[in-house]
Structure formats: C-alpha cells, structure tokens
C-alpha cells in the first residue's frame, strides 16, 4: 500500500513538472528575444551569425539566464503552495497532513521571498555593471 502511494506521488510530481515546462516554453523562448530588453542597437544579421541570442555582451546573456531561472523557481514555489493548500483542504482532520501542508506553505513562501530578493539583487548588480 505504501509503495503504491509513493508511486502515485511520484507520477503526480512528474505530471506537475511536465505541465510547468510546457507552460514555461513560450516564456523562455520570449526571454531569448532581443526586443524584450529593448536592446536593438545592433545589426541582427551580423550578430545573428555569432550566436543564437543575437548578442555578444555577456552581461545580457547572463541576465537572461538568471531572469529565466528565477522565473522558473518562482512558478515552482507557487505550484508547491497550491499543492500544499490542496493537501490541507483534503486532509480530513489528519493533523500530520495538516502540519505537513502548513510547513510546505511556510517554506515555499520563504523560498518566494528569497527568489524575489535574489531578483532585486541581480537587477541592482546588472544596473551597476551596465553603467
């Protein structure tokens, strides 16, 4: 019985990850577009031959990678909060399940705060480096 529950939980997490990836594909492909950052002060043809991101500045490439990864982490944290809320609602008075759900919500919220703080720090650092 316990192994069947673990298998169901594993399959559920695989489905959640698959849905997250499928939902984030348009976001990630848009993040690689040079028009998102307004960085259009270069020739597309010449730079397009250099790399697929249409830029040669490492700061722009790193900024896009960091922004994309922080976005993915934020979506994962929000999905964990939703999952924990669902578990809490369906706990049916099981104190252990309720406590586990509360801890998941608390730690996911702490993770979101950390992600937003990292985003602010990265933006601040790239503003300083970019000048």
Phi, psi and omega in degrees: 000316182293321179293327177294321177294319178296321179295318178295319178296318179297315179296323179295317180294325176298319179294320179297316180295319179298316179296319179299314180296316180295324178286332183269350179303313178297325179294316182292322178289328176289327180295334180277353181285133181291340181283344179295319182271356181075015183270075183247026183269029181221168180273122182297319186293314183291315183282330178300333177285338182281313178205169186284342182272000179060038176207153177246353181280121181297329181296321180292317180296313180296321178298318179293319179295315181293316178298318178296316181292322177293325177295316179298316179298321178296319178294319179298317179297319178294322177295323177295321177297317179296316179299316179295321177296320177296317177298321181295316181293329182261015182289335180054044175084000178286109186297325180294318180292320178296315180297319178297319179294319178297317178296322178297318180293317180298312183288328175292321176295318176298321177297319177297319177299317179296319180295315179295322177296316178298321179297316180296318180295317180296316178299318179297316181294320179289332174293319179293314182292325182291340182274000000 
